[in-house]
Amino acid sequence: MCEVQSCFKRYEKKYLLTPAQYRAFRQGMGSFMIPDAHPKYTICNLYYDTEHDDLIRASLERPVYKEKLRLRSYGVPGSRDPVFVELKKKYDGVVYKRRITMEARDAVPYLNGAKPGDGSQISREIDWFLQFYRPVPKVFLAYDREAWAAPEGGELRITFDTGIRVRSNDVDLRSGDHGVPLLEDDRILMEIKIPGAAPLWLARLLSENRISSTSFSKYGMYYKRFVLGGKSAEIRKEVLFSA
């Protein structure tokens, strides 16, 4: 589990790596990065959208500004374990993330409009989002994360996500982290999170291994593959028989 933080502002770059690129990159960054305080963990998410998927459809058009709402936990929570209601915004390449913490048993009623927030500024921002969009839970998405940090308090973070999996039935964080694979190959999603310019060693390492950034979105990939691709029934059937 990672440290609790309610506000983030940073650049986030994403890269889809082959296993060979992953191994080479990991080896090359060894002199510059250290394992995070919590180096390995599983992240579980519920993505919310309007009834007609307006948010993800707008996001896929790559506008200058976009936003999304999700419910997140680190590992599968029990009813009284903490979860995070996150409002994530991106403007002109910069990511802003605002979140509040509550017990899992209270999160769904809050997002359904049946329970008030905590009255904080962030809670009021999320309240406005809920009232304006009337979002509903669309998909559960989980993955296993390996996290690295810059030494001596540096703000650079690099993460590697594997086993990305989704399900469109039983969309409750407390129901387990099972799902069907999102990607059809063995690629690893690397994310570089940084408040400003990348250090020279990082730029050189990316170039040497021919690693280019991508606009990959996990929720966006789910929508394109399983909704636009007509595989909604397939994903429900596979999850039901594999759970």
C-alpha positions in Angstrom: 0.0 0.0 0.0 1.3 3.5 -0.8 1.3 6.5 1.5 -1.9 8.5 2.0 -1.9 11.7 0.0 -5.0 13.8 -0.9 -3.6 16.0 -3.7 -1.3 15.4 -6.6 0.0 17.6 -9.4 2.5 16.0 -11.8 3.3 14.9 -15.3 2.6 11.2 -16.0 4.1 9.5 -19.0 3.1 5.9 -20.0 5.0 3.3 -21.9 4.1 -0.2 -23.1 7.2 -2.4 -22.7 8.0 -5.8 -24.0 9.5 -8.2 -21.4 13.0 -7.6 -22.9 12.6 -3.8 -22.7 11.4 -4.2 -19.1 14.5 -6.2 -18.1 16.9 -3.9 -19.8 15.2 -0.8 -18.3 15.1 -2.3 -14.8 18.8 -3.1 -15.0 19.7 0.4 -16.4 17.8 2.3 -13.7 19.3 0.4 -10.8 21.9 3.0 -10.0 19.4 5.9 -9.9 16.2 4.5 -8.3 15.4 2.6 -5.1 12.4 0.4 -4.3 9.4 2.4 -3.0 8.5 2.1 0.7 5.8 -0.3 -0.4 7.5 -1.8 -3.5 4.8 -4.3 -4.6 1.1 -4.2 -4.2 -2.2 -4.7 -6.0 -4.4 -1.8 -7.0 -8.2 -2.2 -7.4 -10.4 0.4 -9.1 -14.0 1.0 -9.9 -14.4 3.4 -12.8 -17.5 5.6 -12.8 -19.1 7.1 -15.9 -22.5 8.3 -17.2 -25.1 5.9 -18.4 -24.0 6.5 -22.0 -20.2 6.5 -21.3 -19.8 10.2 -22.0 -16.7 10.7 -20.0 -14.6 7.9 -21.6 -15.9 8.8 -25.1 -14.8 12.4 -24.5 -11.4 11.3 -23.1 -10.7 9.1 -26.2 -11.0 12.2 -28.4 -7.8 13.6 -26.6 -9.2 17.0 -25.5 -7.0 19.5 -23.8 -9.0 19.0 -20.5 -10.5 15.7 -19.3 -11.6 14.2 -16.0 -12.6 10.9 -14.5 -13.9 9.5 -11.3 -12.9 6.2 -9.7 -13.0 4.4 -6.4 -9.6 2.9 -5.5 -8.2 0.5 -2.9 -4.8 -1.1 -2.3 -5.6 -4.7 -2.2 -9.1 -6.1 -1.7 -10.7 -4.2 1.1 -13.0 -5.4 3.9 -16.1 -3.3 4.6 -14.3 -1.2 7.2 -11.0 -0.8 5.4 -10.1 2.5 3.8 -10.7 3.2 0.1 -10.2 6.4 -1.9 -12.7 8.3 -3.9 -10.5 10.0 -6.6 -11.3 12.8 -9.0 -8.6 12.8 -11.7 -8.2 15.7 -14.1 -5.7 16.3 -16.9 -5.1 19.7 -18.5 -2.5 20.4 -21.1 -0.5 17.3 -20.1 -0.5 17.9 -16.4 -2.3 15.5 -14.1 -4.2 16.8 -11.1 -5.6 14.2 -8.7 -7.9 15.0 -5.7 -9.1 12.3 -3.3 -10.9 11.6 -0.1 -10.7 8.6 2.2 -13.6 6.7 3.7 -14.5 3.2 4.7 -15.4 0.8 1.9 -18.9 0.3 3.3 -19.6 4.1 3.1 -18.1 4.7 -0.4 -20.8 3.3 -2.6 -23.7 5.0 -0.8 -21.7 8.3 -1.0 -21.1 7.8 -4.8 -24.8 6.9 -5.2 -25.8 10.2 -3.6 -27.3 8.5 -0.5 -24.6 9.6 2.0 -23.0 13.0 2.4 -19.3 13.6 2.1 -17.0 15.0 4.8 -17.6 18.7 3.9 -14.0 19.3 2.8 -13.1 21.3 -0.3 -12.2 18.1 -2.1 -15.4 16.5 -1.1 -17.4 19.5 -2.4 -15.6 19.1 -5.8 -16.5 15.5 -5.9 -20.1 16.3 -4.9 -20.4 18.8 -7.8 -19.1 16.1 -10.2 -21.6 13.6 -8.9 -24.5 16.0 -9.2 -23.5 17.2 -12.7 -22.8 13.8 -14.3 -24.8 11.3 -12.2 -22.2 8.6 -12.8 -22.6 4.9 -12.2 -20.0 2.1 -11.7 -19.0 0.8 -15.1 -16.0 -1.6 -14.7 -13.7 -3.1 -12.1 -10.0 -3.0 -13.1 -7.0 -4.3 -11.1 -3.3 -4.8 -11.6 -0.2 -5.7 -9.7 2.2 -2.8 -9.3 6.0 -2.7 -8.8 7.0 0.8 -7.5 10.4 2.6 -7.5 11.3 6.0 -6.2 14.1 8.5 -6.4 16.6 8.4 -3.5 16.9 11.1 -0.9 13.4 12.4 -1.2 13.3 13.0 -4.9 9.9 13.3 -6.5 10.5 11.0 -9.5 8.5 7.7 -9.4 8.5 4.8 -11.8 5.9 2.0 -11.7 5.4 -1.2 -13.6 1.9 -2.7 -13.9 1.4 -6.3 -14.8 -1.6 -8.7 -14.8 -4.1 -5.9 -15.8 -7.5 -7.5 -15.5 -11.1 -6.3 -15.8 -14.7 -7.4 -15.1 -18.0 -5.8 -15.8 -20.1 -7.9 -13.4 -20.1 -7.7 -9.6 -18.4 -4.3 -9.6 -17.6 -4.1 -6.0 -14.0 -3.6 -4.6 -14.8 -6.1 -1.8 -15.6 -8.9 -4.2 -12.0 -9.8 -5.0 -9.5 -8.8 -7.6 -10.3 -11.4 -10.3 -11.0 -10.5 -13.9 -10.1 -11.3 -17.5 -6.9 -10.0 -19.0 -7.1 -6.5 -20.6 -4.1 -6.9 -22.8 -3.8 -9.7 -25.4 0.0 -10.0 -25.0 2.6 -10.0 -22.3 3.5 -6.3 -22.3 4.2 -4.3 -19.1 2.8 -0.8 -18.6 5.4 1.5 -17.2 4.4 4.9 -15.8 6.9 7.7 -15.1 5.5 10.3 -12.7 7.5 13.5 -12.4 6.8 17.1 -11.4 8.9 18.6 -14.1 11.7 17.8 -16.6 13.1 14.2 -16.7 16.7 13.7 -15.7 19.3 13.1 -18.4 19.9 9.5 -17.4 16.2 8.7 -17.8 16.0 10.2 -21.3 19.1 8.4 -22.3 17.8 5.0 -21.0 14.5 5.4 -22.8 16.3 6.2 -26.1 18.8 3.4 -25.8 16.0 0.8 -25.4 13.8 2.4 -28.1 11.0 3.0 -25.6 8.5 5.6 -26.7 5.6 7.1 -24.8 2.0 6.2 -25.5 -1.4 7.6 -24.7 -2.5 4.3 -23.2 -5.5 4.4 -20.8 -6.6 1.2 -18.9 -10.2 2.3 -18.8 -10.0 3.5 -22.4 -8.6 0.2 -23.6 -11.4 -1.6 -21.8 -14.0 0.6 -23.5 -12.5 0.1 -26.9 -12.0 -3.6 -26.6 -15.0 -4.8 -24.7 -17.6 -2.2 -25.4 -16.9 -0.8 -28.8 -15.4 -4.2 -29.7 -18.6 -5.9 -28.8 -17.1 -8.2 -26.2 -19.2 -7.2 -23.2 -21.0 -10.5 -23.0 -17.7 -12.4 -23.4 -16.1 -10.6 -20.4 -19.1 -11.3 -18.2 -19.2 -15.0 -19.2 -15.5 -15.5 -18.6 -15.5 -13.8 -15.2 -18.5 -15.7 -14.0 -17.0 -19.1 -14.9 -13.5 -18.2 -13.6 -14.5 -16.6 -10.3 
